[in-house]
């Protein structure tokens, strides 16, 4: 303990205390370096925040090196500050290269700004998502079909970038798909990774459309490597399916102006006053595998144009 105490005492009290302070201030280069340090530590996060921080800190260490070389004439102070300047410069170059490597085409940049950036997704994560679809935007001409009922296999997940898609079943209109909505989210959610299925609806382009498509196998491999991306797509697909269910619900009505709620088929009759008893609905309204867009069949007194 005595040796440790003498060590700390020598470390603290070995140097003489300041009996008098310098009356003159340091040179302008020293104060300029301090200003760079203060402003540099106000940087934010992300790529551009890192560029801001490393650029100003690098300038601050460079000014400190010049100050140590010209005014202080201390080799150790100059060496440390110059080493720190070199580290900041290397970091600045590295971050600049990363920013340049994650540049996207206009459509992918707009997709990021509209859908992924509000969720706080970084450009590096978004780059992995874009590379999974080969950074390609597919064009679908007007009145051409993206999928045909009972024929097209479910082998990808697509997101509409521009245009409008019409969804029909047995020739009857179901709902529209608008930009920033998935084309086949119900079909994707209805199948396990090892299962295969066929579209039970027809998707037709009402206008010239552009969409991004991810192949099932490649996307599942991406999910296996990055759980965060898997959770992200799970949230996006779930929200998209909910919007489609609400769109279907707006299309289904019962007699006397009451709406038939496809989410609560067992309790729809509670909202109908003084109605004669009807046959009980089927025991299960689980969606058929591969045809999740079809709502459960409405009872006989419900005016629905949807196919059962």
LINPELIN-V555267 format. One record per residue. N is the residue number from 0. RES is the residue in three letters. SS is DSSP state (~ for helix, > for strand, _ for the rest). PHI is phi in whole degrees, -180 to 180 (999 if undefined). Layout:
# LINPELIN-V555267
<<N,RES,SS,PHI> <N,RES,SS,PHI>>
This chain:
# LINPELIN-V555267
<<0,UNK,_,999> <1,UNK,~,-65> <2,UNK,~,-65> <3,UNK,~,-63> <4,UNK,~,-64> <5,UNK,~,-65> <6,UNK,~,-65> <7,UNK,~,-67> <8,UNK,~,-65> <9,UNK,~,-67> <10,UNK,~,-69> <11,UNK,~,-89> <12,UNK,~,-103> <13,UNK,_,-67> <14,UNK,_,-94> <15,UNK,_,-68> <16,UNK,_,-75> <17,UNK,_,-77> <18,UNK,_,-86> <19,UNK,_,-143> <20,UNK,_,-101> <21,UNK,_,-64> <22,UNK,_,-81> <23,UNK,_,-88> <24,UNK,_,-80> <25,UNK,_,-68> <26,UNK,_,-68> <27,UNK,~,-66> <28,UNK,~,-65> <29,UNK,~,-64> <30,UNK,~,-69> <31,UNK,~,-65> <32,UNK,~,-63> <33,UNK,~,-63> <34,UNK,~,-64> <35,UNK,~,-61> <36,UNK,~,-65> <37,UNK,~,-63> <38,UNK,~,-70> <39,UNK,~,-66> <40,UNK,_,-77> <41,UNK,_,-93> <42,UNK,_,-70> <43,UNK,_,-93> <44,UNK,_,-102> <45,UNK,~,85> <46,UNK,~,-63> <47,UNK,~,-71> <48,UNK,~,-65> <49,UNK,~,-66> <50,UNK,~,-60> <51,UNK,~,-62> <52,UNK,~,-65> <53,UNK,~,-68> <54,UNK,~,-67> <55,UNK,~,-73> <56,UNK,~,-65> <57,UNK,~,-62> <58,UNK,~,-65> <59,UNK,~,-65> <60,UNK,~,-67> <61,UNK,~,-65> <62,UNK,~,-64> <63,UNK,~,-65> <64,UNK,~,-65> <65,UNK,~,-64> <66,UNK,~,-63> <67,UNK,~,-66> <68,UNK,~,-77> <69,UNK,~,-95> <70,UNK,~,-97> <71,UNK,~,-80> <72,UNK,_,58> <73,UNK,_,-117> <74,UNK,~,-67> <75,UNK,~,-69> <76,UNK,~,-64> <77,UNK,~,-62> <78,UNK,~,-65> <79,UNK,~,-62> <80,UNK,~,-67> <81,UNK,~,-70> <82,UNK,~,-63> <83,UNK,~,-66> <84,UNK,~,-63> <85,UNK,~,-64> <86,UNK,~,-64> <87,UNK,~,-63> <88,UNK,~,-66> <89,UNK,~,-64> <90,UNK,~,-63> <91,UNK,~,-62> <92,UNK,~,-64> <93,UNK,~,-65> <94,UNK,~,-66> <95,UNK,~,-61> <96,UNK,~,-64> <97,UNK,~,-64> <98,UNK,~,-63> <99,UNK,~,-68> <100,UNK,~,-77> <101,UNK,_,-106> <102,UNK,_,-75> <103,UNK,_,-124> <104,UNK,_,-67> <105,UNK,~,-60> <106,UNK,~,-66> <107,UNK,~,-70> <108,UNK,~,-67> <109,UNK,~,-67> <110,UNK,~,-64> <111,UNK,~,-64> <112,UNK,~,-66> <113,UNK,~,-86> <114,UNK,~,-116> <115,UNK,~,-92> <116,UNK,~,-63> <117,UNK,~,-60> <118,UNK,~,-87> <119,UNK,_,80> <120,UNK,_,-79> <121,UNK,_,-75> <122,UNK,~,-67> <123,UNK,~,-67> <124,UNK,~,-68> <125,UNK,~,-64> <126,UNK,~,-63> <127,UNK,~,-63> <128,UNK,~,-66> <129,UNK,~,-68> <130,UNK,~,-65> <131,UNK,~,-66> <132,UNK,_,-99> <133,UNK,_,63> <134,UNK,_,51> <135,UNK,_,-122> <136,UNK,_,-110> <137,UNK,>,-93> <138,UNK,>,-101> <139,UNK,>,-123> <140,UNK,_,-74> <141,UNK,_,-59> <142,UNK,_,66> <143,UNK,_,-91> <144,UNK,>,-96> <145,UNK,>,-78> <146,UNK,>,-150> <147,UNK,_,-118> <148,UNK,_,-60> <149,UNK,_,75> <150,UNK,_,-126> <151,UNK,_,-80> <152,UNK,>,-75> <153,UNK,_,-91> <154,UNK,_,-130> <155,UNK,>,-159> <156,UNK,>,-127> <157,UNK,>,-123> <158,UNK,>,-123> <159,UNK,>,-75> <160,UNK,>,-98> <161,UNK,>,-151> <162,UNK,_,100> <163,UNK,_,-146> <164,UNK,>,-112> <165,UNK,>,-102> <166,UNK,>,-107> <167,UNK,>,-133> <168,UNK,>,-137> <169,UNK,_,54> <170,UNK,_,83> <171,UNK,>,-97> <172,UNK,>,-72> <173,UNK,>,-106> <174,UNK,>,-167> <175,UNK,>,-103> <176,UNK,>,-117> <177,UNK,_,-110> <178,UNK,_,-55> <179,UNK,_,71> <180,UNK,_,-116> <181,UNK,>,-76> <182,UNK,_,-79> <183,UNK,_,-136> <184,UNK,~,-65> <185,UNK,~,-62> <186,UNK,~,-65> <187,UNK,~,-62> <188,UNK,~,-73> <189,UNK,~,-82> <190,UNK,_,-115> <191,UNK,_,-80> <192,UNK,_,-56> <193,UNK,_,-93> <194,UNK,_,-95> <195,UNK,_,-125> <196,UNK,_,-153> <197,UNK,>,-129> <198,UNK,_,-60> <199,UNK,_,-105> <200,UNK,_,-135> <201,UNK,>,-112> <202,UNK,>,-112> <203,UNK,>,-123> <204,UNK,>,-78> <205,UNK,_,-84> <206,UNK,_,-135> <207,UNK,_,-64> <208,UNK,>,-120> <209,UNK,>,-131> <210,UNK,>,-144> <211,UNK,>,-108> <212,UNK,>,-125> <213,UNK,>,-110> <214,UNK,>,-70> <215,UNK,~,-58> <216,UNK,~,-64> <217,UNK,~,-65> <218,UNK,~,-69> <219,UNK,~,-67> <220,UNK,~,-65> <221,UNK,~,-64> <222,UNK,~,-63> <223,UNK,~,-66> <224,UNK,~,-82> <225,UNK,_,-131> <226,UNK,~,-65> <227,UNK,~,-63> <228,UNK,~,-67> <229,UNK,~,-62> <230,UNK,~,-66> <231,UNK,~,-61> <232,UNK,~,-68> <233,UNK,~,-62> <234,UNK,~,-68> <235,UNK,~,-64> <236,UNK,~,-68> <237,UNK,~,-61> <238,UNK,~,-65> <239,UNK,~,-67> <240,UNK,~,-64> <241,UNK,~,-61> <242,UNK,~,-64> <243,UNK,~,-68> <244,UNK,~,-65> <245,UNK,~,-66> <246,UNK,~,-64> <247,UNK,~,-66> <248,UNK,~,-63> <249,UNK,_,-70> <250,UNK,_,-94> <251,UNK,_,-110> <252,UNK,>,-132> <253,UNK,_,-105> <254,UNK,~,-66> <255,UNK,~,63> <256,UNK,~,80> <257,UNK,_,-87> <258,UNK,>,-92> <259,UNK,_,-91> <260,UNK,_,-88> <261,UNK,~,-71> <262,UNK,~,-79> <263,UNK,~,-128> <264,UNK,~,-66> <265,UNK,~,-81> <266,UNK,~,-121> <267,UNK,~,-65> <268,UNK,~,-73> <269,UNK,~,-66> <270,UNK,~,-81> <271,UNK,_,-99> <272,UNK,_,-79> <273,UNK,_,55> <274,UNK,_,-106> <275,UNK,_,-65> <276,UNK,_,-63> <277,UNK,_,-119> <278,UNK,_,-64> <279,UNK,_,-66> <280,UNK,_,-67> <281,UNK,_,-56> <282,UNK,_,-63> <283,UNK,_,-126> <284,UNK,_,-114> <285,UNK,_,-65> <286,UNK,_,-70> <287,UNK,_,-66> <288,UNK,_,-64> <289,UNK,_,89> <290,UNK,_,-135> <291,UNK,_,-77> <292,UNK,_,-80> <293,UNK,_,-75> <294,UNK,_,-77> <295,UNK,_,-65> <296,UNK,_,-64> <297,UNK,_,-78> <298,UNK,_,-63> <299,UNK,_,-63> <300,UNK,_,-91> <301,UNK,_,-100> <302,UNK,_,-84> <303,UNK,_,-118> <304,UNK,_,-90> <305,UNK,_,-77> <306,UNK,_,-71> <307,UNK,_,-67>>
